[in-house]
Amino acid sequence: MRACYNSLTLSATHRNSSTGDEFSDPVGASTSASAQASASEDAPLYVNAKQYHRILKRREARQRLAALRRSLNKEKVRYIHESRHKHAMRRPRGPGGRFLSSAERAALAAQE
């Protein structure tokens, strides 16, 4: 029985979204560190043909997950314009939290 192999390059590195560290693909992690050091970066790694499709699918899933984590880590902007927010924070408000009209402000000033 003849074994069939596909070549898979290890040149793709991944970035950890939480720490920013780069790490190699787990396919390369299964080989020993000394074997990786001796092999050049451009040399292909031969993997089982039946595993090849799953390895590529796992890489794509890992990239999608990393992109999702990046998008979730971004803080939601509470307001668009800083100056409008500051203006609204300075305006006097009534007991229910609504902005006071000019007549209501005059009445409030007369009471004090």
C-alpha positions as CSV (number, residue, x, y, z in Angstrom):
1,M,0.0,0.0,0.0
2,R,1.4,3.3,-1.0
3,A,1.1,6.4,1.3
4,C,-0.1,9.6,-0.3
5,Y,1.1,12.9,1.2
6,N,0.3,16.6,0.6
7,S,2.8,19.3,1.3
8,L,1.9,22.0,3.8
9,T,4.1,25.1,4.4
10,L,4.8,26.4,7.8
11,S,5.5,29.9,6.8
12,A,2.1,31.1,8.1
13,T,2.4,32.4,11.7
14,H,-0.5,33.4,13.9
15,R,-0.7,36.3,16.3
16,N,-2.3,35.8,19.7
17,S,-4.9,38.5,20.0
18,S,-4.7,38.9,23.8
19,T,-0.9,39.2,24.1
20,G,0.2,40.0,20.6
21,D,2.7,37.1,20.6
22,E,3.3,35.2,17.4
23,F,3.2,31.5,17.4
24,S,3.5,28.7,14.8
25,D,0.7,26.6,13.5
26,P,0.0,23.5,15.7
27,V,1.0,21.3,12.7
28,G,4.6,22.6,13.2
29,A,4.2,22.2,17.0
30,S,3.9,18.4,16.6
31,T,7.4,18.1,15.2
32,S,10.4,18.5,17.5
33,A,12.0,21.9,18.0
34,S,15.4,20.6,16.8
35,A,13.8,19.3,13.6
36,Q,12.2,22.7,13.0
37,A,15.5,24.5,13.6
38,S,17.3,22.4,11.1
39,A,14.6,22.6,8.5
40,S,14.4,25.8,6.5
41,E,11.3,28.0,6.6
42,D,10.6,27.5,2.9
43,A,10.8,23.7,3.1
44,P,7.3,22.1,2.9
45,L,6.1,19.8,5.7
46,Y,4.5,16.6,4.3
47,V,1.3,15.6,6.0
48,N,-1.1,12.7,5.5
49,A,-3.5,13.4,2.6
50,K,-6.5,12.5,4.7
51,Q,-5.6,15.1,7.3
52,Y,-4.7,17.9,4.9
53,H,-8.2,19.2,4.4
54,R,-8.9,19.2,8.1
55,I,-5.7,21.1,8.9
56,L,-6.7,23.8,6.4
57,K,-10.2,23.9,7.8
58,R,-8.8,24.2,11.4
59,R,-6.6,27.1,10.3
60,E,-9.5,29.0,8.8
61,A,-11.6,28.4,11.9
62,R,-8.7,29.7,14.1
63,Q,-8.5,32.9,11.9
64,R,-12.3,33.4,12.1
65,L,-12.1,33.0,15.9
66,A,-9.2,35.5,16.2
67,A,-11.1,38.0,14.1
68,L,-14.2,37.6,16.3
69,R,-12.1,38.2,19.4
70,R,-10.6,41.3,17.9
71,S,-14.0,42.7,17.1
72,L,-15.4,41.9,20.5
73,N,-12.4,43.5,22.3
74,K,-13.2,46.9,20.8
75,E,-15.1,49.2,23.2
76,K,-18.4,50.5,22.0
77,V,-18.4,54.2,21.6
78,R,-21.0,55.7,23.9
79,Y,-21.4,59.0,22.0
80,I,-20.3,60.2,18.7
81,H,-19.5,63.9,19.4
82,E,-17.5,64.8,22.5
83,S,-18.6,68.5,22.4
84,R,-22.3,67.6,22.3
85,H,-21.9,65.2,25.2
86,K,-20.1,67.9,27.3
87,H,-22.9,70.4,26.5
88,A,-25.6,68.0,27.5
89,M,-23.8,67.2,30.7
90,R,-23.7,70.9,31.6
91,R,-27.4,71.5,31.0
92,P,-29.7,71.6,34.0
93,R,-32.1,68.7,34.4
94,G,-35.4,68.3,36.1
95,P,-36.3,65.6,38.7
96,G,-37.1,63.0,36.0
97,G,-33.8,63.6,34.2
98,R,-35.4,65.7,31.4
99,F,-33.7,68.9,30.3
100,L,-35.4,72.0,31.7
101,S,-37.0,74.5,29.4
102,S,-36.1,78.2,29.7
103,A,-39.4,78.8,31.6
104,E,-38.7,75.9,33.9
105,R,-35.1,77.2,34.5
106,A,-36.5,80.6,35.4
107,A,-39.0,79.2,37.8
108,L,-36.3,77.0,39.4
109,A,-34.1,80.1,39.8
110,A,-36.9,82.1,41.4
111,Q,-37.5,79.4,44.0
112,E,-33.9,79.5,45.0
